Amino acid sequence: MTTLLTGISVGLGALVVLLLALLVVRWRSDTRTDERVAEVVASLNDRMDELGRELAGALERAEEEGRRSRIFGERWRRRGHSKGQTRRW
């Protein structure tokens, strides 16, 4: 009977140690996962900022091109060229 109780106690003790080890491994894994997610989010934020700057630059260039086209069109009309008088090559 004493041998049986000792065996059961050792088995339960081993089970507790195993469960604690699994919890520690899981906790470390979660910590690494959280760190990885934070890195990915930071990387995505940086890329979004870069894309925003690129978009702002493209918008500025498009607006400048529109202003130039408008000025060129006004000068073209002032010189006596109307839409019906344009030459076709």
C-alpha atoms as a printed R data frame, in Angstrom:
   type eleno elety resid chain resno       x      y       z
1  ATOM     1    CA   MET     A     1   0.000  0.000   0.000
2  ATOM     2    CA   THR     A     2   2.804  2.423   0.888
3  ATOM     3    CA   THR     A     3   4.595  1.562  -2.343
4  ATOM     4    CA   LEU     A     4   1.403  2.238  -4.305
5  ATOM     5    CA   LEU     A     5   0.909  5.661  -2.643
6  ATOM     6    CA   THR     A     6   4.558  6.529  -3.246
7  ATOM     7    CA   GLY     A     7   4.227  5.596  -6.917
8  ATOM     8    CA   ILE     A     8   1.054  7.661  -7.293
9  ATOM     9    CA   SER     A     9   2.704 10.643  -5.550
10 ATOM    10    CA   VAL     A    10   5.776 10.424  -7.794
11 ATOM    11    CA   GLY     A    11   3.536 10.174 -10.869
12 ATOM    12    CA   LEU     A    12   1.493 13.212  -9.809
13 ATOM    13    CA   GLY     A    13   4.681 15.146  -9.031
14 ATOM    14    CA   ALA     A    14   6.082 14.320 -12.465
15 ATOM    15    CA   LEU     A    15   2.803 15.388 -14.052
16 ATOM    16    CA   VAL     A    16   2.927 18.744 -12.218
17 ATOM    17    CA   VAL     A    17   6.540 19.290 -13.317
18 ATOM    18    CA   LEU     A    18   5.603 18.415 -16.909
19 ATOM    19    CA   LEU     A    19   2.652 20.809 -16.842
20 ATOM    20    CA   LEU     A    20   4.829 23.605 -15.447
21 ATOM    21    CA   ALA     A    21   7.436 22.975 -18.144
22 ATOM    22    CA   LEU     A    22   4.739 23.132 -20.828
23 ATOM    23    CA   LEU     A    23   3.386 26.376 -19.376
24 ATOM    24    CA   VAL     A    24   6.865 27.952 -19.406
25 ATOM    25    CA   VAL     A    25   7.452 26.874 -23.007
26 ATOM    26    CA   ARG     A    26   4.042 28.204 -24.013
27 ATOM    27    CA   TRP     A    27   4.658 31.516 -22.213
28 ATOM    28    CA   ARG     A    28   8.027 31.962 -23.958
29 ATOM    29    CA   SER     A    29   6.468 31.105 -27.284
30 ATOM    30    CA   ASP     A    30   3.726 33.684 -26.714
31 ATOM    31    CA   THR     A    31   6.336 36.281 -25.798
32 ATOM    32    CA   ARG     A    32   8.289 35.572 -28.990
33 ATOM    33    CA   THR     A    33   5.099 35.655 -31.013
34 ATOM    34    CA   ASP     A    34   4.125 38.992 -29.466
35 ATOM    35    CA   GLU     A    35   7.574 40.374 -30.247
36 ATOM    36    CA   ARG     A    36   7.332 39.145 -33.843
37 ATOM    37    CA   VAL     A    37   3.877 40.664 -34.272
38 ATOM    38    CA   ALA     A    38   5.181 43.972 -32.898
39 ATOM    39    CA   GLU     A    39   8.068 43.874 -35.402
40 ATOM    40    CA   VAL     A    40   5.715 43.177 -38.308
41 ATOM    41    CA   VAL     A    41   3.354 45.976 -37.242
42 ATOM    42    CA   ALA     A    42   6.268 48.412 -36.965
43 ATOM    43    CA   SER     A    43   7.493 47.351 -40.404
44 ATOM    44    CA   LEU     A    44   4.016 47.842 -41.877
45 ATOM    45    CA   ASN     A    45   3.735 51.283 -40.261
46 ATOM    46    CA   ASP     A    46   7.089 52.298 -41.752
47 ATOM    47    CA   ARG     A    47   6.029 51.074 -45.202
48 ATOM    48    CA   MET     A    48   2.683 52.877 -44.962
49 ATOM    49    CA   ASP     A    49   4.493 56.110 -44.034
50 ATOM    50    CA   GLU     A    50   6.817 55.653 -47.010
51 ATOM    51    CA   LEU     A    51   3.877 55.006 -49.350
52 ATOM    52    CA   GLY     A    52   2.140 58.115 -47.996
53 ATOM    53    CA   ARG     A    53   5.206 60.217 -48.785
54 ATOM    54    CA   GLU     A    54   5.421 58.700 -52.274
55 ATOM    55    CA   LEU     A    55   1.736 59.402 -52.859
56 ATOM    56    CA   ALA     A    56   2.099 63.001 -51.675
57 ATOM    57    CA   GLY     A    57   5.035 63.466 -54.073
58 ATOM    58    CA   ALA     A    58   3.087 61.961 -56.967
59 ATOM    59    CA   LEU     A    59   0.112 64.195 -56.198
60 ATOM    60    CA   GLU     A    60   2.340 67.257 -56.105
61 ATOM    61    CA   ARG     A    61   3.899 66.326 -59.465
62 ATOM    62    CA   ALA     A    62   0.462 65.726 -61.004
63 ATOM    63    CA   GLU     A    63  -0.806 69.085 -59.761
64 ATOM    64    CA   GLU     A    64   2.282 70.815 -61.181
65 ATOM    65    CA   GLU     A    65   1.774 69.032 -64.513
66 ATOM    66    CA   GLY     A    66  -1.871 70.158 -64.511
67 ATOM    67    CA   ARG     A    67  -0.830 73.772 -63.897
68 ATOM    68    CA   ARG     A    68   1.702 73.599 -66.735
69 ATOM    69    CA   SER     A    69  -0.870 72.104 -69.097
70 ATOM    70    CA   ARG     A    70  -3.388 74.780 -68.180
71 ATOM    71    CA   ILE     A    71  -0.831 77.566 -68.719
72 ATOM    72    CA   PHE     A    72   0.232 76.046 -72.035
73 ATOM    73    CA   GLY     A    73  -3.418 75.783 -73.117
74 ATOM    74    CA   GLU     A    74  -4.076 79.412 -72.220
75 ATOM    75    CA   ARG     A    75  -1.032 80.582 -74.165
76 ATOM    76    CA   TRP     A    76  -2.068 78.435 -77.124
77 ATOM    77    CA   ARG     A    77  -5.530 80.004 -77.178
78 ATOM    78    CA   ARG     A    78  -4.151 83.541 -76.769
79 ATOM    79    CA   ARG     A    79  -2.042 83.113 -79.895
80 ATOM    80    CA   GLY     A    80  -5.187 82.626 -81.931
81 ATOM    81    CA   HIS     A    81  -5.404 78.876 -81.914
82 ATOM    82    CA   SER     A    82  -8.830 77.596 -81.178
83 ATOM    83    CA   LYS     A    83  -9.888 74.010 -80.835
84 ATOM    84    CA   GLY     A    84 -11.146 73.934 -84.406
85 ATOM    85    CA   GLN     A    85  -7.924 75.347 -85.852
86 ATOM    86    CA   THR     A    86  -5.504 72.793 -84.505
87 ATOM    87    CA   ARG     A    87  -3.317 71.129 -87.080
88 ATOM    88    CA   ARG     A    88  -3.337 67.423 -87.478
89 ATOM    89    CA   TRP     A    89  -0.215 65.827 -88.755
